[in-house]
Amino acid sequence: MENETIKLPDLELVKKSKQGNFEAFTELIKRYEAKIYSLAYNYMQNREDAEDILQETFLKVYVSLPNFREEAKFVTWLYRICVNTCYSKLREKKVKVVLSLESSGAIEEEFHREIIDWSKNPEACLLAEEMKEVLNKAIEKLPREYKEVFILRDIEELSNKEASEVLGESIAAIKARVHRARLFVREEIAAYFKKDRELIIPPKQITYNY
């Protein structure tokens, strides 16, 4: 029975889930939990919030499943719920920051850094971490309409059609926004390595081994 459930397409699993088949809904979770976590992490930029978004998204899906129209793609509907949940969480966090400022006059920031295996290639690890940080900062600067298409297209690797269905925008609008978003991110990265990198690692300190 379990093997048969694994082979079923999404819409069949949805139909069974609507009928109260929890095994079918569990299979939907297994099928998409990694993708939803990845999407949530790219919006929220920390694991704790991403895990909260993951749980909240599938809870909303379970509650709203009877209203899902089966002519639509389940994954598109799922992504849309996740994106909306992310923005609700971001708005909530902004309110908390304002309240914190009003009460204490200061904000404490936490920086979570992944453990790096320096034994492999320290220079490559440093560059990879630096690039990741620069990219994240560039994405954070993007206005919402550009940020969301950049994440969906270039990080989550959705097609223009899929992104348009998730966001409820035309394919032409998606193409235009992702083009502008890519230009902005590219310029931010280029500007960083053109100006700031010389201040961080002066050329005279670099040695080459041949």
N, C-alpha and C positions, 0 to 999 in steps of 0.2 A: 504493500500500500504506500509506504513511504517513497519507494523508488518511482512509483507511478506519479506521485505528486511532484517530484523533482522534475519530471519530464514535461509537465503541463506548461502551456504558455501562460503569460501573465493574466490575460483576461479570463481564462478558465479558473485560475487560482482566485481571482477576484470574485467570480460567480460563486464558487464554493465557500469563500470567506463570508459572503453576504448571507449564505445559508447556515452560517454558524460553525463552519468547519475551521477550527482553530489551527489544525495542521497545515491547511492551505495558506492561512495568513502567516504562519511561522515561516513557511517557505518563501513568501514574498519578502519578509524581513531579511532572511538569510541571503536572498538574491541581491538586495539593494543596500544593506546596511553599510557596507564599505564605501559605496559611492556617496551615500548621504552624509556619512561622517566626513569624508574628504571635502565635499561641498561646504558643509558647515564649518569645517576647520579653516578653509580658505576665506570665508567671510569673517569669522570670529577671531582667528589667529591665536587660539589657545585650546588646549585639549579639554579642559573642564567644560567650557561653554559648548564646544563641539559635541561632547557626550550628552549634555543637556538637550541640545537641539535635536540630536539623533532620537532620543527617547520621546521628546515632545512631538516630533514630526510623525513618528509611527503611531503615537497615541491619537493624534488628530486624524490620521488616516483611518484608523480603526473606527473611530467615532463617526467620521464623515463618509465611510465606505458605502452606506446605503444610498447616498446622494450622488455617487460617482456614475457618470454616464459612460457606458461601456463602449461607445463608439470612439471615444478618445483613448490615447495611449496612457496606460497606467503610469509609466515612468515619467511622462511629462507632467501629469497631475501631481505625482509624488515630489518632483523637483520644485514645482511651483509652491507647494505647501512648505517645503524646506526653506526656500528663499524668503517667503513671507515670514516664517518663524524667525529666521535670522535677523530680519530687519526689525521685528518686534523686540527681539532681545537687545539689539543695538540701541534702540530708542530707550528701552528700560535702563540700560547701562548709562546712557547719557543723563537721564533723570537722576540716577544715583550719584553721579559725579557732581551735578549741580547741588544736590542736597548736602553732599560731603563738603563742598566748598563753602556753602553757607554756614555749616555748623562748625567746621574746624579751620577753614581758611587754608587748607593744604590738601594735596593729593599724594598718596603713597603709591608708587609704581613698582610693579614686580616684573622682572625680566627673567623669563624661563629659557634657558639655553640647553640644547640637546648635547649629550655627551659625545665627544668626537674621538674616534680611534686615530690618534696621532701617529701610531706606529706604521701606518700604510704609506701615507704621503702627506706630511705636514703642510707643505706649500699648497697642494691641491685642495686639502681640507679647508685651509684658510681662505682660499679664493672662492671655493664653493659656498662657504658660510657668508662671505662678504657679498657675493652675488645674490644670495637668497635674501639677505637683509636689505640690500638696495632695491631689489625687485618688490619686496613686501612694502617698503616705504613708498615706492612709486605707485603701487596699486592703491594704497591707502589715500593717496592724494587725489585719486580719480573721483569725479562726481559720481553719484549713485548710478545714473543711467549708463555710464561708461564702465564703471567698476563691475557691475553685474554681468554685462556681456563679455568682458575680458575674462572673468572667472569661468563663466560657462563655456566659452569658446576655446580659450587658450590653456586653461588649467584643467577643467573637467572634460575638455575635448568633445563637446557637443557640436553637432552640425548647426549651420545657420537656421535650418528649418526647425530643429529641436529647440534651439534657443528662442526662436520666435514664438513657439508654442508655449514654452515655459513662462515667458515674460508677457505674452499677449501682444506682441509687436509684429509689424510686418518684417519680412525677410530683408527688404531694402533698408529699413531702419536699423536692423541688427547689423548688416554689413557696414553701413556708414559709421555706426557707433564703435564697432570693434576696430575699424580702420583708424579712427581718431584715437581710440584708447591705446592701440599699439604704437602709434606715432608718439604719443605722450610718454609712454613707458620707455620707449627706445631713447627718446631725448633725455629723460631723467637719468637713465643708466649711462648714456654717453657723457652727459655733463658731469656726473660723479667721477667717472674714471679719467676725465680730461682735467678736472680741477682738483678735487679733493684727494685723489689717490696720490698725487705728488706730495701732498702735505703729510699723508700718513706714512708712506714708504718712499723717502727721498731716493732718487736714482743712485746717488753715490754710495748708499748702503746696500745696494743689490750686488751680489757677486754671482758669477756664472762659472760652473765647472764643466770643462770640456773633456 
